[in-house]
Amino acid sequence: MPAGVVLRGNASAFRASHSSLPVRWIPPENLHITLVPPWYCEDTGKVCKELHDLLADVKSFDVCFNEVSVGPTARKPRLIWISGGAHEALGKLRGRLSGLAGPEGDNNDRKFFLHVTFARIRKGQKVNLSPEAIDWKATLDLVCLYESILHPVGAEYRMLCEVELSAG
């Protein structure tokens, strides 16, 4: 799910103000919220049709991000991300989509953590970044299915299909 133009602007400003950090910054076009964990799919055409059908009546909505921090834990930081609180519409959307991945994606037991990864900390490097409070908002009005192509320098994402959500 693309993070939106406003969110990309905030991310660029954060990146510029923290350019000395020893991290690999995620390109703005790759910023996204993962609703369903990656899975192997043989018939992407079928999944794209199901995605359109599942989202036909879903309206766009706003999400709020309230913190920039390292993760997944402060003791073992590997990433810099923004995070936000629980959002009912996002949980419902995730629930609808989880079945697309079959048994691999149907993992509603796993608590959803709203976040967007901005950077990956370089191996062996220490990042001194205390959590920072933010007040960033993004309208989620598009859901995309991406193919993730892994390279030694990071993932490349290729969009397979997208579905626009109706105006909220």
C-alpha positions in Angstrom: 0.0 0.0 0.0 1.7 3.2 -1.1 2.3 5.6 1.8 1.1 8.7 0.0 2.7 11.9 -1.2 2.4 13.7 2.2 4.1 10.8 4.0 6.9 10.7 1.4 7.5 14.4 1.9 7.7 13.9 5.7 10.1 11.0 5.1 12.3 13.0 2.9 12.5 15.8 5.4 13.4 13.3 8.2 16.0 11.7 6.0 17.6 15.1 5.2 17.7 16.0 8.9 19.3 12.7 9.8 21.6 12.2 6.8 24.6 11.4 8.9 23.1 8.1 10.3 24.9 4.9 9.1 21.8 3.5 7.4 20.6 2.4 4.0 17.6 4.7 3.3 14.6 3.1 1.7 13.8 4.9 -1.6 10.6 7.1 -1.3 8.9 5.0 -4.0 9.3 1.9 -1.9 7.7 3.2 1.3 4.7 1.1 2.1 2.5 -0.4 4.8 2.6 -4.2 4.7 -0.9 -5.6 5.4 -0.3 -9.2 4.5 3.2 -10.7 5.0 5.0 -11.8 1.8 4.0 -15.2 0.4 4.8 -17.3 -2.7 2.0 -17.0 -5.4 1.8 -18.9 -8.7 -1.4 -17.2 -10.1 -1.1 -13.5 -9.6 -3.9 -12.8 -12.1 -6.3 -14.7 -9.9 -5.1 -12.9 -6.7 -5.4 -9.5 -8.5 -9.0 -10.3 -9.5 -9.8 -11.4 -5.9 -8.2 -8.2 -4.6 -10.5 -6.1 -6.8 -13.5 -8.1 -5.7 -12.6 -7.9 -2.0 -12.0 -4.1 -2.1 -15.0 -3.1 -4.2 -16.9 -1.6 -1.3 -13.9 -0.4 0.9 -13.6 3.4 1.4 -10.4 5.3 1.8 -9.4 6.3 5.3 -6.7 8.2 7.2 -4.1 6.7 9.5 -1.9 8.6 11.9 1.7 8.0 12.8 3.0 9.2 16.1 6.6 8.1 16.5 9.9 7.6 14.7 12.1 5.0 16.4 14.4 2.1 15.8 13.1 -1.5 15.7 12.2 -4.2 16.0 13.5 -3.6 19.5 15.6 -0.9 21.1 18.1 -3.6 22.2 18.5 -5.0 18.7 17.8 -2.2 16.3 17.9 -3.1 12.6 15.5 -0.6 11.2 14.2 3.0 11.5 10.5 3.2 11.2 7.5 5.3 11.9 4.6 3.7 13.8 1.1 4.5 14.7 -1.7 3.2 16.9 -4.4 0.7 16.2 -6.9 1.6 13.6 -10.2 -0.2 13.2 -10.5 0.2 9.5 -7.0 -1.0 8.9 -7.6 -4.1 11.0 -10.7 -4.8 9.0 -8.9 -4.3 5.7 -6.1 -6.6 6.8 -8.6 -9.2 7.8 -10.2 -9.1 4.4 -6.8 -9.4 2.6 -5.3 -12.1 4.8 -7.1 -14.9 3.0 -5.6 -14.0 -0.4 -2.3 -15.5 0.6 -3.9 -18.8 1.6 -2.7 -20.5 4.7 0.6 -18.4 4.7 -1.3 -15.1 5.0 -4.2 -16.3 7.2 -2.4 -15.4 10.4 -4.8 -13.1 12.3 -3.3 -14.4 15.6 -0.3 -12.2 14.9 -1.0 -8.7 16.2 -0.8 -6.1 13.5 1.8 -3.3 14.0 1.2 -0.2 11.9 4.6 0.9 10.6 6.5 2.1 7.6 10.2 1.3 7.4 12.4 4.3 6.4 15.9 2.8 6.7 17.8 -0.3 7.4 20.8 0.0 9.8 24.0 -1.2 8.3 25.4 -4.4 9.7 27.7 -3.8 12.6 26.7 -0.1 12.9 25.2 1.6 16.0 22.5 4.2 15.5 21.9 6.7 18.3 18.3 7.7 17.7 15.9 8.2 20.6 12.2 7.9 19.8 10.8 11.1 18.4 7.1 12.1 18.6 5.5 13.0 15.3 2.1 13.8 14.1 2.0 12.6 10.5 -1.2 11.5 8.7 -1.7 9.7 5.4 -4.8 8.8 3.5 -4.9 5.2 2.5 -6.7 5.2 -0.8 -4.8 2.5 -2.8 -4.0 -1.1 -2.2 -1.2 -2.7 -4.3 0.1 -6.2 -4.7 3.8 -6.2 -5.2 6.4 -8.7 -6.2 9.4 -8.5 -4.0 12.7 -9.3 -5.8 15.5 -9.7 -3.3 19.0 -8.4 -4.1 22.1 -8.1 -1.9 21.7 -4.3 -1.7 18.0 -4.5 -0.8 14.6 -5.5 -2.2 13.2 -4.3 -5.5 9.4 -4.0 -5.7 7.4 -4.6 -8.9 3.7 -3.7 -8.8 1.5 -6.5 -10.1 -1.8 -4.7 -9.6 -3.5 -1.9 -7.7 -7.0 -1.2 -6.5 -8.2 2.4 -5.7 -10.4 2.6 -2.6 -13.5 4.7 -3.0 -13.6 8.2 -1.5 -14.1 8.1 2.3 
